[in-house]
C-alpha cells in the first residue's frame, strides 16, 4: 500500500440521532424512525468483514438496534413514557481498539477472533474504527513486514508481537472544534511476547539500549525501538514510525508509542509491565466539560462521542451543590465532570483498580480553579460494606461492569429507608460522641485515598441518598437490578435514556434515574373517636 493511501479518510460519515419519544423541546435535530427498507439500507454497515469478524452482529438499522423496542417497552411498564435513544455516530465511532496480531511477517493478520474460535480475522478499513486507527494499523502492518517481526503463534507460544491497542485522542486545542475528531492522533500500545526488555527474545535489543536519535535525546531501549528503528539506525531522519506518522510527516498520525510485556498463556491481553517509548507521555481527552487523562492501562470508553453525550445528559439530573458518591468510578471521570459542572459540595470516587489513581491525579490538576468542591478518590471495593461509601451522599452514581451491581451494594440500596429510620431514632436517643473509626477496610481506603479541590473534606453526616443514577452497559443485568430495586419499594424510576455506544451490535448503554419513593403515612384516628366508637358498640 502506498503511504499516501494510509491517511485517506474516505467519505464523511453522517451522524444520526433518533428518539423513541422526543421531549417537548430540544435543540437536537432528530430524524424519523425507519419505515421502509430504504431507511434500513441507508443505515447499513456495508462492511466486507461482516459475518467473518465477531465485532459486529447486525448489518442493518445501525441507528436503531432491535433492543431499543424492548427497552422502550420495559421502561414503559415501570412508568417511564418518554424513554429516548440517541444513535450518535454510526461509522468511524470506535476510538479505542484492542486487536490480536497473528499470521506471518509477510502476511500479518491484525484484527479480531472469528466468533467461537481463536482464528484471527484481518479487518483492514474497519467501518467501526476511527479512520486514523485504520491508518495506524496499515503503518504497523508495513513495519512488521519490513523488519521481519514475527506475529504471535498461540499454539506454540512463540513469536514477538501478540496484540496491539490503538487509542485515539480527539482533544487538540490547536484545531477548531469541528476538525478535532477527524484529526485525532493515535496512541499505539504494542504487547510484546516477553517478560521484559531483557528477556531471551529481546537480546537483539541490548545494543539499542541507549541509541540517540536526536542531539541530546536518548531513546530508551525497548522492543518497539528495535521494531521501528533498527532498519533506520543509520538514517539521519526520525525512526520509522515517527518518519511515517510523526509530527514532521505529511499527516501527523501518531500521538505516542508504548510497549507492554506479556508472556501469560491465558487470554489476558496486557501484562503488568509498561514502558513509554516515543511521543507524548500523557494522553488527554475532553468529555463532559473536563480534560481527562488516560494511561494505556486505564479503562476508557471506546465511543468517545457517545460517552460525552451521556455525561451531559447525566448532568441534568444532579442538583447543584449535591454531595455525590461515584461508585465503580475508574479514574473518576463522571465524578469530576459533575464537580465541575454542577458545583457539587463534595464528590467521593470509589474504585477497586489502584492503577486508576494516577489518571485521577492528572485529571484533577487540569480542573478549573473555580471548582469549589471537596474531591476524594478511594482505592476500595464498593461491595465491601457499601453503606460506608453511600452514607453522607445526596446522589449515588453507579457505573458497574457488564455483570451489574454487586449483590451487597444492591441489598443496601434496597433497605435505605429502614437504615435511615434506624439512624434517625439512634441519633435522637444518643448524645455520645462519634466513635473512632476502626474498621480495617475503611482505614485502608483512607490511607490510599487522594484529596483534591478547594474545600476541606466535609464532616461526616448520616444523610442517605435521595437519588440513584445507574449507568449500564449490560442490559440483561440492568433489568434484574432495576426490578429488584423497584420491588423493594425504596426507589421509583424517574427517567431513562439509551445511547448507541456500539453500533452494529444489539447492545445499548442505559442511563436510568431513580428517586427515593415517598411513602404516604396513614393518619391515625384520634383517641376520642376510638372511645366514642367503643361506647356506641357497648350500647
N, C-alpha and C positions, 0 to 999 in steps of 0.2 A: 504494500500500500504506500502510495506517495505521501510524503509528510504533509502536503497541502490539504489532503483529504481528511487528515486526522482531526482537524479542528472545525470542520463544517458543521453548522447547526441544523441544516435542512429546513423543512417547513416549520413555521412558528405554530406552536400548539395552542389551541383555544382554551380558555378557562370557562367552564360552565357551572352555574350554580342553580340547583333546583330545590324546591321546598315542597314538602307534603302539604303543609298548611301555612301559607305565608302570614306573617304578622300584619297587623293593620297598617303599619308604616315601616318602611325600610329603605335604606339607601343602596341595597344590593340589587343589581339587575338580575332578575330570575327568568329563566326560560321555561316554557311549558313542558310538562312531563311527556314522555314519548307516547304517541298514539298510533304509530304506523311502523312498518318495517324499515322505512327510510330513516326514521329517527334512530332506530337501533343501529343501523349501518353507520350513521354519522358519528356515533359514539362507540364504534367498534375498535378493538385492539389493533387489528391488521398487522400482526407480528408473525414473521416466518417461524419463530421458535415455539409458537403456541402448540400445546399438547405434548411436545417433547420436553420442554422446560417446565419445572414444577413451580415457577414463580407466579404465574397467572393461571387461574382456573376458569375464568369467564371471558369470552371473546366479545360478546355484545353487551350493550347497555352499561358501559363503564360508569356512566353518570348516575345510575340508579340500580344497584345490585338488588337481587330478589329479597335479600334480608331486610331491606327498608320497609317493605309492606308488612312483614312480620313484626318489626319493631314498632311501626305505627299502630298496629292493632294491639300489641302488648300494652303500650303506654295508654292507649285509649281506654282499655279495660280498667286501668287504675287512675282514671280521671284526668289525664293529660290529653286534651283535644288538639293542641296546637304544636305537636311534635314537628320539628323541622329537620331537614337533611341538606347539608352543604356538600356538593360534589367536588368543589375546588378544582385543582389542575388534574387533568386526566392522563396526560402523557408527559414524559420527562419530569415526573414528580419526585422520583427517588433520589435523595441527596446523600444517602449512606447505604453502601452495599458491601456485603461480605461474600467473596467468591472463591471457589476452590480452583486450584491450578493443577492440572493433570496433563496426560499426553506425553509429548516429547518436545525437545528444544526446537525442532524444526516445525512442529505442529502442536503448539501449546493450546490446550483447551482451558479456557477461563470462563467459568460460569457456575451453574447450579446443578445439583444432583437431579437426575431423572426421578420422577415420583416412585418411591418404594425401592430405590436402588442406590448404589454408590457409583453409578456411571455418570460422569460429568458431561453436561450438555453445554457446548460452546455457545455463547449468546452475544455475538458482536451486534452493535447497533440495537441494543435492547430498547424497546419502546417505553419502558417504565423508568429507565435510568435518566438522570440529568445528562444532557448531551456531552458535557465535559467528562463525566465518568466514562462514557464510551470512548472518548478520545484518549483518555489516560490509559485505558485498557489496551488500546491498539499500540500505544507507545511502549507499554510494558511488554506486549507480545513481541514487538520488534526487537527489544533489548534482549529478551530470552533467546531469541534465535541468533542474534549477532554474537552473543557471548557464550553460547552453548550451555546455558543454565538448564539443569535437569529438573523438570517438574516432579513433584512427589509421587511415588508409587505406593499406594495404600496397602497393597498385598505384601510387598517386600519391606516396607518401612524405609525405603531408600529415596534418594533424590534431595534436592536443595530447597525448592520453593513449594510450600504447602498451600497457603491461602494468601489472598490479598484483600485488604479492606480499602475501599475508596470512599472518602467523605468530602462533600463539597461545602465550602463556606460561601454564602451569598452576601456576606456583610463586607462591603467596601465603601467607606465614606467618601472615597475619591471619585466615585461614579454617581451619576444621577440615579435616584431610586429605581426607575423603570429598567435601568441597564444592569442592575446588580445581580439579579438572578441569572440572566443569560451569561454573564461574565464571571460566574463562580469559579473559584480556584479549588483544586483537588489535593487533599491530604492523602498520601499513599502510605499504607502500612503493610509491609511485607512480612509474612510469617515464615521464618526460616527453620528448616528441619535440623536444629542444632540446640544444644543446651545453652550455649553462649557463644560469643565470638572466638573463643579459644578451643572449641571442641574439635574432634578429629576431622570433620569435613570442612573446617574453616582454617586449616593450617595454611592453605594457599593465601590467606588474607593477612597473615602475620606481617609480611613485608610492607603492607599498606597501612600499618597502624598509625603512622604519623606523616603521611604524604601531604604536602602543602600544595593546594591548587591555586591559591591566591597569595600575594605577598602578605605575610603576617597572619594568614588564616590557615589553621590546621584542621583538616577534615578528619574526624575520629575514625579509627579502624572499625569496620563492620562488614557484614556480608553484603549489604547493599552498595557500600562503597566499591567493593570488588565488582559486583554485578554491573554497575553502570559507569565504572571509572577505569577498569583495567584496560579496556580497549583504547581509551584516550589518555593513558597515563602520560604520554609524552606530547599530548596535544596542549598547546598554549591556551586553548579555549576552555570553556567550562566542561564539566563532566557530562556524560551522555544525556541524562535526564534533564539536567539544567540547560544544556545546549539546545535540546529539542523543545522543552516546555517551560524553561525558566523565565525570569523577568526580562532577559535580553533577547528572547526568541520572538518570532513573528507574532505568536499568540501566547501570552503568559497563561499557562495552564496549571502548573504545579505550585501548590502552596507550600508543601513540606514533604519530607520522606522520613518514615520511622521504620525500625526493624523490631520484630518480636520473635522470641526464640521459643520453639515448642517441639518436643520430642514425644509427647504422650501418644499412646496408641488408641486413646478414646476419641470421641467426636468433639471434644472441646477445641475450639479454634485457636484461642490465644493461650500462650504460656504466661508466666508471671514476670518475665524479664523483658523490659523495653529499652530501646536506645534511639534517641533522636539523632538523625544523621544530617539532614540538609534542610534549608529553608527556615521558615518561621517556626519557633517552638510553640507559641500559643495559637490556638485555633479558636476564632471568635465567630459567633452568630448573633443575630439580632431578632429576638422574638418576644412578644408580649410587652414591648416597650423597654426592654433592657438588653444590654450586651451580655451574652453568656459565654463562658469558657468551657471547652470540652477537650479533654485529653483523648487520644485514640482508644484508650481502655474504658472510657466513660460511656454510659448508655446515652444515645442520642436518638431523637425521633427521626425516622427515615424521611418522612414527609414534612419538611420544614414549614412550607406554606400553610398546610392544613393545621399543624400544631399552633401556628401563630393565630389562625382564625379561632381555634378553640380557646386559647388563652384570653383573647379579647372578649369572647362571649362569656367566659367564666367571670371576668371582672364585674360584669353587670350584677351578679348575684351575691357579691360580698359587700356588705355595708361599710362605708367609710369609717375608719377608726376601730375596726374589728380586731380582736385578738384571734390569730389564726394558727391552727396546728396542721402542718403539711406532712402527712404520713406516706411512706414509700417515696420519699422526696427526691432520691437521687442527689444530684448536685444542687437541689433547691431552686430550680428554675421557676416552678409555679409559685412557691412562697415568696421569692424575691421579686417576682413580677407583681404580685399583689402588694407587697410592701411599698413598692414604688408608685403604683397607680392608684391604690385605694387608701393611701395614708394610714395604714394599719398601725395600731398601738404596739402590737408585738406579732412576730412571726417565729414559729418554732418548727424547724425541719428535722424529721426523724428518718434516718437511712441506715440500713444494715451493712451496706458496702462502704468500707472505710476509704476505698480509692476515690470516692466522690468528693472527699473533703477538699482536696487541692483545687478542684474546679470551682467549688463553692467559694473558697477564699479568694480566688482570682476574680470571680464574678462580682463579689461584694466590693472589691476595690474600684470597680467601674460604676457603682451605683451613684446617682446624683447626690451632691452634698445636701440637697434639700430633704432627703429621706430622713424623717424624724421618727424612728421606729426601733424598738428592741428586736434584734435578729439573732437567733441562735441556730446552730446546726449540731445535731447529736448523732454520734455513731451508736446506734442501738437498734434492736429488733422490736418493731412496734407490736409484735404479737406477744411479747413478754410483758405482763402487767400493763396492758394497753390503757387502763384507766389513768395511770400516772402521766400519760402523754396527752390525753384529750382534756384533762381537768384544767380549768383556767382558761378555756378557749370558747369563743363565741361561735366560731366556724371551724369545722374539720374538713380538710380536703384529703381525699384518698385517691391514689393512682396505683392500684395494685398490679402485679403481673397477671398474665392471662388466666391463672387459676382462680383469681378473685380474692376476696378478703380472707385473711386468716380467721379461723373459727373463733379464736379467743377475742379478737377485736370485734367481730360481728356480734358476739354474745353480749359484750359490754355495751355496745351501741343500742342493743335491743332492750336493755334494762336501765337506760339512763334515767328515766323518770323515777324509778324506785330508788336508785342510788342518790338522786337529788333530794328525794324526800327524807331518806335516812340522814344525809349530811345536814339537812336543814334542822331536823329535830336534835341531832347531835350537837350542833353549834349552839342551839338555844339552851341546852341543858348543861353545857360545859363551859367554864370560864378559864380553863387551864391554858397555859401557853402551848404553842405548837411544839410537837415532839421533834427531836433531832432526827434527820433522815439517816436511816441505817441500811436500807435495802441495797444490796450489793449491785444489782443491775442499774439502779438509778445512780449510784455513786460512780460506777464505771462510765456511764454515759456522760456524766458531768465532767469527769476528768478528760474525756476525749471530745468535748464539745468545743465549738467555735462561737465566739460572741462578736457581733458587729452592730452597726447602727449608731445613731446619736443618742439613743435613750438607754438608760440602765435597764437591766432585766427587771420586769415588774415584780412586785411582791406576790408571793403565792396566794391564790384565792381559790375558792371552791366552786366557781361557776362551771357549768357544763354546757356543751354546745347546743345552740338552738337551730343550727343549720349544718347539714352534711352535703358536701359536693363530691360526687362519685364520678371519676373518670375511668372508663373501662375499655380495654382492648379485647376482652373475651366475652362475647355476647352470651354464651350459654351460662358461664359462671355468674355474670351480672344478673341474669334473670333469677337465678336461685337466690343470690344475695338480696336482690330487690324484694322478692316475695317474702323472704324471711324477715326483713326489716319492717315491711308493711304489716305483716301478720302479728308482729309484736305489739302493735298499737302505739308504739313510741314515735313513729315517723309517718308522714304522709308525703306523697310525691307532688312536687310543685311544678317543675318544668323538666323537659327532656329535649336534647338535641343530638343529632347524629352527624358524623363527619366521615368523609370518604378518604380515610388515611391510606388505603391500599386498593386503588382502582384496579380492576381485573381480577379481584377476588370477591368472594361472598362474605366479606367481613365488614364490620362497622365499628367506629370509635364512638363511644357514648359519653355524653356529659349529662348527668342526671342530678337534679337539685331536690333534696329532701328538706323538709322543715319539721320541727317538733309538732307533734299533734296536740292540739288543745282539747282537753277533756273537760266538758261542762259538768260541774258539780251539781248534784241533785239537791234541791232545797229541802231541809229538814222541817217537818211540821212542828209548830211551837207546842210547848208543854200544855198550854191552856186548851188547845184544840183536842189534844190527846185525852185530857181529863174529861172534857165535855163529851167526847165520843164514848168513853167508858161509862159515864153516867147515863147516857141515853140507852146504851146496851143493857145496863143494870135494870132499868125500868121495864 
